[in-house]
């Protein structure tokens, strides 16, 4: 009942402003509290695709840009905890099967933001996509991780930085990457599978090999990891 009431009210509000809400749901998600829609005076169309067994926590927000359409897709078993902000500002946000987006995260996309299956985005992480960010399956993002595929140029003319052109390069985190607390991943970065990014590291772009520990500012490969060590037989106790 809560979900049906929300879709009715949200669709009515957007229609009054000239926008549109399109909902494609395989089943009724569990909505634990108000899901707010924030918009300017000229919203576009937002398409919300919802799989089975999806849960949406309290005080989550769908934030729409003026004159821009957006897509949000929550695959089967996806979990949004509380105070999540989704900003499909002319782009798409895909959240994979059984992925958890935990309290206070912000996902913004003007391009294609794809998060794979069984990913954990820990508390207060920020993903800002201008062109393309791809997060592989089984990736773990620690608390307050920031991933962005763009920044503003600075031509030294005195023009305010936020009014200067945006430069964007895709970011890819392959399968089973772990980013520690407060790690930052910047535009043009590709991190190979089974790699660990140390807490507080800043990855400033380029190709980074699979199966390494990256650390520092800027982040560098520190040592090779034993990929698959968790599959070794247990060591007998003495």
C-alpha positions in Angstrom: 0.0 0.0 0.0 2.8 2.4 0.9 4.5 1.8 -2.4 1.4 2.3 -4.5 0.5 5.5 -2.6 4.1 6.8 -3.2 4.0 6.1 -6.9 0.6 7.8 -7.3 1.7 11.0 -5.4 5.1 11.2 -7.1 3.6 10.7 -10.6 0.9 13.4 -9.9 3.5 15.9 -8.7 5.8 15.4 -11.6 2.9 15.6 -14.1 1.9 19.0 -12.6 5.4 20.3 -13.3 5.5 18.9 -16.9 7.6 15.8 -16.0 6.8 12.1 -15.9 7.4 9.1 -13.7 7.6 5.7 -15.3 7.6 2.7 -12.9 8.4 -0.8 -14.1 8.3 -3.2 -11.1 8.6 -7.0 -11.1 7.1 -7.0 -7.6 6.3 -4.5 -4.9 9.5 -3.3 -3.1 9.6 -3.0 0.7 9.5 0.8 1.3 10.4 1.5 4.9 9.9 5.2 5.0 9.2 8.3 2.8 10.9 8.3 -0.6 11.3 12.0 -1.5 11.4 13.3 -5.0 13.3 16.6 -5.2 13.1 18.6 -8.5 13.3 22.0 -9.9 10.6 23.7 -11.9 11.2 21.8 -15.2 11.7 18.1 -14.5 12.0 15.5 -17.3 11.0 11.9 -17.2 12.5 9.5 -14.7 12.2 5.8 -15.3 12.4 3.6 -12.2 12.9 -0.2 -12.8 12.6 -2.4 -9.7 13.3 -6.1 -9.5 12.1 -8.6 -6.9 12.8 -8.4 -3.2 14.1 -4.9 -3.3 14.3 -2.9 0.0 14.4 0.9 0.3 15.2 2.4 3.7 14.1 5.6 5.3 14.6 9.2 4.1 15.9 8.2 0.6 15.8 10.9 -2.1 15.5 10.8 -5.9 17.0 14.2 -7.0 16.1 15.2 -10.6 17.7 17.9 -12.7 15.8 20.3 -14.8 15.2 19.4 -18.5 16.9 16.1 -18.1 15.6 12.5 -18.2 17.0 9.8 -16.0 16.9 6.1 -15.3 17.3 4.2 -12.0 17.4 0.4 -12.0 17.4 -1.7 -8.9 18.0 -5.4 -9.7 16.6 -8.3 -7.7 17.6 -8.2 -4.0 19.1 -4.7 -4.1 19.1 -2.9 -0.8 19.1 0.8 -0.2 19.6 1.7 3.4 18.7 5.1 4.9 19.4 8.6 3.6 20.5 7.5 0.1 20.5 10.2 -2.6 20.1 9.1 -6.2 20.7 11.8 -8.8 20.0 10.5 -12.4 20.8 13.9 -13.8 20.3 13.1 -17.5 22.0 9.7 -17.0 21.4 6.2 -15.6 22.1 4.5 -12.4 22.2 0.6 -12.5 22.4 -1.2 -9.1 23.1 -4.9 -9.4 21.6 -8.0 -7.8 21.9 -8.2 -4.0 24.1 -5.1 -3.9 24.0 -3.0 -0.7 24.1 0.8 -0.8 24.5 1.7 2.9 23.5 4.8 4.9 24.3 8.2 3.6 25.6 7.3 0.1 25.3 9.6 -2.9 25.1 8.3 -6.5 25.1 10.9 -9.2 25.1 10.2 -12.9 25.0 12.3 -16.1 26.3 9.3 -18.0 26.3 5.5 -17.2 26.9 4.5 -13.6 26.9 0.7 -13.4 27.3 -1.2 -10.1 27.6 -5.0 -10.4 26.2 -7.8 -8.3 26.9 -8.3 -4.6 28.7 -5.0 -4.2 28.8 -3.2 -0.9 28.9 0.6 -0.9 29.6 1.4 2.7 28.4 4.5 4.6 28.7 8.0 3.1 30.5 6.9 -0.1 30.1 9.2 -3.1 30.0 8.1 -6.8 29.9 11.0 -9.3 29.6 9.9 -12.9 29.8 12.4 -15.8 30.6 9.8 -18.6 31.0 6.3 -17.3 31.8 4.5 -14.0 31.7 0.7 -14.0 31.9 -1.2 -10.7 32.4 -5.0 -11.1 30.8 -7.8 -9.1 31.8 -8.4 -5.5 33.5 -5.0 -5.1 33.7 -3.6 -1.6 33.8 0.2 -1.0 34.7 1.2 2.5 33.2 4.1 4.4 33.5 7.5 2.7 35.1 6.3 -0.5 34.9 8.8 -3.4 34.9 7.7 -7.1 34.6 10.4 -9.8 35.3 10.2 -13.5 35.6 14.0 -14.1 36.9 17.3 -12.9 36.9 20.9 -14.1 39.7 22.4 -16.1 41.6 25.5 -14.9 42.8 27.8 -17.7 44.2 30.4 -15.3 42.0 33.2 -16.7 40.2 33.8 -13.4 37.0 32.2 -14.6 35.4 30.5 -11.7 36.5 26.8 -11.7 32.9 25.5 -11.6 32.1 27.4 -14.7 35.0 26.0 -16.7 34.6 22.9 -19.0 34.4 19.4 -17.5 37.0 16.8 -18.5 35.8 13.2 -18.1 37.5 9.8 -18.6 35.8 6.5 -17.7 36.6 4.7 -14.4 36.5 0.9 -14.1 36.9 -1.2 -11.0 37.0 -4.9 -12.0 35.7 -7.8 -10.0 36.6 -8.2 -6.3 38.3 -4.9 -5.8 38.4 -3.6 -2.3 38.7 0.1 -1.5 39.6 1.0 2.1 38.1 3.8 4.1 38.5 7.3 2.7 40.1 6.1 -0.5 39.7 8.3 -3.6 39.6 7.1 -7.2 39.9 9.8 -9.9 39.1 10.0 -13.6 40.8 7.7 -16.1 41.4 4.9 -13.6 41.2 1.2 -14.3 41.8 -1.1 -11.4 42.3 -4.8 -12.1 40.5 -7.6 -10.4 41.4 -8.8 -6.9 43.2 -5.6 -6.0 43.1 -3.8 -2.7 43.3 0.0 -2.5 44.6 1.0 1.0 42.7 3.3 3.3 43.3 7.0 2.4 44.9 6.2 -0.9 44.3 8.5 -3.9 44.3 6.7 -7.3 45.0 9.4 -9.9 44.3 7.5 -13.1 46.0 5.0 -15.4 46.0 1.2 -15.5 46.6 -0.7 -12.3 47.3 -4.4 -12.3 45.2 -7.2 -10.9 46.1 -8.7 -7.5 48.1 -5.9 -6.0 47.9 -3.7 -2.9 47.8 0.0 -4.0 48.6 2.7 -1.4 49.8 6.3 -1.0 49.2 9.7 -2.6 49.3 9.2 -5.5 48.7 5.5 -5.1 51.4 3.1 -6.3 51.6 -0.8 -6.3 53.1 -1.7 -3.0 53.1 -5.5 -3.1 51.6 -8.5 -4.9 48.8 -10.2 -3.1 48.2 -13.9 -2.8 45.0 -14.2 -4.9 43.0 -17.3 -3.9 44.8 -17.8 -0.6 41.3 -18.0 1.0 40.8 -21.2 -0.9 43.8 -22.9 0.7 43.1 -25.8 3.1 43.2 -24.8 6.8 46.5 -25.0 8.7 46.2 -27.7 11.4 46.4 -26.5 15.0 49.4 -27.6 17.0 
